[in-house]
Amino acid sequence: MDAAFTPQEILRRYAKGDRDFSGMNLNGIKLNGANLSRTDWLDVNFSKAYLNSAVFTFACLTRANLRGAVMMGAHLCGANLNQASMSNVNLSNADLHGASLQGATLFGANLSLANLMDANLIEADMRTVNLNGASLAGACMRGANLRQERAVGDQHDIDPSRKKRSIATLNGANLSGADLRGANLSGADLHKADLRGANLQEATLSGANLSEARLNNANMQGVFLSEANLSNATLSGAILNNAKLERAILIDADFNGVSLRSAIMADVKASRVQMQGANLTDAKFSRADLSRADLSHAIMLRTNLIEAYLARTNLTNADLTDAILNRAELSSANLIGAILKGATLPDGKVHK
């Protein structure tokens, strides 16, 4: 840190009305608890600074270097952090309500319990970020990158000797109503996350842990959920048309009333899944395990169930018109009231 820019000098200048601190080199500075609201810090160097509980409300920190800074409990409501470098920053318990972090680098950042309601995180680099218990309700995360990484660190800090796979953690995070269109959440840990009403169109969640997550009424059209874990998740009312769920785990999940038109669900493990009244028109369930599932009143027009395991499955009043059931296992399945007109049965015969 430049000797001219001591904490006392910064605070003295602020007290005199100076609000422009752009371009300063404040590496390692200690400004814990300082009130620096409505200030300009364009291109400032705050790397490894101590800014715990500091107030930057409505401050402009565009392109700021905050790598490794400690900002626990900082106040950044309405702050502009677009394109800021924030790798490994500690923002746990920070308030970023309405802040803009578009294009910011948050690789390895700690945002546990942070308030990111209505924040702008479009195309932000959020790989390996910790968002446990954070609130992202109403946040815009279109094109954000939260994919799983093989090494810990960013492009400057990766230790070649550390090969442990690292993931973005969002355990219990509140993402209700969040805009996650096109976001990359491959391998992310979203256990018990609240994604009710979220927009996940074309998002990538391959291998993600969504066990016990709440996805009621979420828009998940075209979402990629291959090998994802959705056991015990609730998705009632969600839209998953054209979704890709190959080899996903749906055991004990609630898919009641879900729309899965033309979804690809080959090899899913979905025993005891609840799909009452679900729309499965043109869905592909080849080799799926749907044993003991509840598919009563489901719409299954032209559904592909080739080699599916449907032992003890409840298909009462399901509409299986023109469905394909070649070599499917239907032992002890309940087909009372089911419509099988034009369906190809397990023995290859077409039901008339």
N, C-alpha and C positions, 0 to 999 in steps of 0.2 A: 504493500500500500504506500502511495506517495505520502511523504511526511506532511505535505501541506493539507492533506485530506484526512485529518484525524476525526474521530467521532465528535469531538467538541466543536471542530470547525464546521462540520456538516450541520450540526444542531444550531450553531450560532447563526449561520447563513439562513437557515430555515426560519429562525425566529425573527430575522430582519426582513423576511418577505421573499427571499430568493426561492424560486420553485424549479429552476432548471439546473439539473446536475448531470446532464447528458455527457456521455463519453468519459466519465471519470474512472480511474482505476482504484477500486475500493476493495481489492482482494483481501479477504480475511478480516475486514472491519467488524467491529462489535457495536451494533446499534439495537440491542435488545430493548423492546418496549418503546422505541422512539416513535413519535407521531410525525409521519412524513406523507400525509395524505395530499392528493391533488398535486403531485410533483411529477416532473419529467426526468426519466432516467434512460433515455434512448442510448443503446450501445454501452451501457455502464458495465463495469466488471465487478460483480458481487460474488465471484467465485469463493467458496469456502467462508463466506461471511456469516456472522452470527446475528440473525434477525428475528429471534424468537419474540413473538407477540408484537412485532413492529406493525405499525399502521400504514398501509400503502393504498388506502381506499381511493379508487378512481385515479390511481397513479398510472403513468405511461411508462412501461418497462419493455417496450418493443425492442427485440433483438438483444435484450440484456443477457449477460452471462451469469447464471445463478448456479452453475455446476457445483455440487457438493455443499451448497449453502444450508444452514440450519435455520429453518423458519417455522418451527413448531408454534401453532396457535397464532400465526400471522394473520392480519386482516387485509385481504386483497379484493374486497367486494368491488365489482365494476372495473377492476384493473385491466390494463391492456398489456398482455404478455405474449402477443403474437410473435412467432418465430424466436421466442426466447430459448436459450440453451439451459435446460433445467435437469440434466442428467444427475441422478443420485441426490437430488435436493430432498430435504426432510420437511414436508409440509403437513405432517400429521396434525389433526385438529385445526387446521387452517380454515379460514372462511374465504372461499373464492366464489361466492354467490354472484352470478352474472358476469364473472370474469371472462375475458377472451384470451384463449390460448391456441388460436388457430396456427397450425404448423409448428407448434412448440415441440421441443425435444424433451420428453419426460422419462427417458430410458432409466429404469431402476429407481424411479422416484418413490418416496414414501408419502402416500396421500391417505393413509388410514384414518378413518373417522373425519375426513375433510368434508366440508360443505361445498359441493360443486353444482348446486341447483342452478339450472338455466345457463350453465357455462357453455362457452363455444370451444369445442375440442376438435373441430374439423381438421382431418388429416394430421392430427398430433401423433407423434411417435411415443406410444405408451407401452412399449415392450417391457416386460418384467416389472411393471408398476405394481405397487401395493395399494389397493383400494378397499381393503377390508373395512366393512362398516361405513364406507363413504356414502354420501347422498349425491346422486347424479340425476335426480328427478328433473325431467324437462331439459336435460343437457343435450346438446347437438354434437354427436360424435361421428358424423358421416366421414367415412374413409379413414377413421383412426386405426392405428396399427397396434394391436395388443397380442400379436401372435407369440407362440412359444419360442423360446430361444435355447440354443445349445450351450451357450457360454454366458457367464455373468459379466456385465460391464457394457460400456458403449464403445463406439469405434476408437475412442482414445484410450479407454481404460481396460479393455479386455485382457485378462491374464491368460495366456495360452495354456497354462498348466491346469486351468479350471474348466472342466468339460461338463460340469453338472448342468442338466437341463433346467431351465428356469422359466417360470410362467407368470403371466399377469394374474394377480389374486384379487378377486372381488367377492370374497365370502360375505354374504349378507348385505351386499351393497344395494342401495336403492337406485334403480335405473328405470323406475316407472315413468312411462311417457317419453323416455329418451329416444333421440334420433340416432340410430346405429346403422343406417343404411350403408351397405358396402364396407362396414368395419371388419377388420381382420382380428378375430378373437380365437384363432386356432389354439387349442390346448388350454385356454384360459380356465381358471377355477372360479365358477359362478355358483358354487354350492349355496343354496338358500337365498340366492339373489332375487330381488323384486324387479321383474321386467314386465309388469302388467301394463298393457297398452303401449309397449315400446314398439318402435318401427325398426325391424331387423331385415328389411327387404335386401336380398342378395348379400347379406352378411355371411362371413365364413366363421363357423363354430366347430369345425372338424376337430374331433377329439376333446372337445370342451367338457368340463364337468358341470352339468346343470341339474344335478340331483337335488330334489326338493326345491328347485327354483319355481317361482311363480311367474307364469307367462300368459295368464289369462288375457284374452282379447288382443294379444300381440299380433302385429302384422309381420309374418315370417315367410312371405311369398318368395320362392326361389332361394331360400336360405340353405346353406351347406352345413349339415349336421352329421356327416359321415363319422361313425365310430364315437359319437358323442354319448355321454351318459345322462339320460333324462329319467332315471328311475325315481319314482315318487314325485316327479314334477307335476304341476297342475297347468294345463294348457286349454282349459275349457273356453270355447269361443274364439280361439286363435285361428288365424288363416295361414295354412302351410301349403298352398297350391304350388305345385312344381318344386317342392322342397326335396333335397337329397338327404336321405337318412340311412344309407347303406350301413349295415352292421351296428346301428345305434342300439342302445340299451333303453328300453321303454318299460321295464318291469314295474308294475304297480302304479304307472303314471295315469293321470286323468286327462284323457283326450276327448271327453264328452262334448259333442256338438262341434268338434273341430272340422275344418275343411281341409282335406288332403287330396284334392283333385290332382291327378297325374303325378302324385308324389312317388319317388323311388324309395322303396323300403325293403329292398332285398336283404335277406339274412338278418333282419332285426330280431332282437330278443325282447319279446313283448308279452311274456306270460302275465296273466292277470291285469293287463292293461284295460282301462275303461274307455270304450269308444261308442257309447250309446248315442245313436242319432248322428254319428260322424258321416261326413260326405267323403267316400273313398272311391268315387268314380274314376276309372282309368288308372287307379293306383297300382303299383307293382309290389306285391308281397311275396315274390318267389322265395321259397325256402325259409320263410319267416316262422318264428315260433310264437304262435298266438294261442297257445294252450291256456285254457281257463279264462280267456279274455271275454269281455262283455261287448259284443257287437250287435246287441239288440237294436232294431229299428235303424241300423246303419244303411246308408245308400252305397251299394257296392256294384254299380253298373260297370260291366266290363273289367272288373277288378281282376288282376292277375294273381292267382293264389297257387301257382304251380309248385308242387312239393311243399306246400305250407303245412305246418303242424297245427291242427285245429282241434286237438283232443280236448273234450269237455268245454269247448267254446260255446258261448251263448249267442246263437244267431237267430233268435226268435224275431219274427217279423222283419228280418233284414231283406233288402231288395238286392238279390244276386243275379238279376237279369243279365244274360250274356257273360256272366263271370267265367273265368277259366280255373278249374279245380283239378286239372290233371295231376294224378299221383298225390293229391293232398290227403292228409290223414284226418279223418272226421270221426274217429271213434268216440262215442258218447257225446258228440256235439248235439246241441239242442237246435233243431231246425223247424220247430213248430211255427207255422205262419210265415215261414220264409218264402220268398218268391224266387223260383229257380228257372223261370222261362228262358230257354235258349242257353242255359249254363252248360258248360262242358264238365261233366262229373269226373270223379277220380278214375273211373275205369275207361274214360275216353268217350263215353256216350253223351249225346246232347239231350238234355232234358226238354221234353215238349210241353 
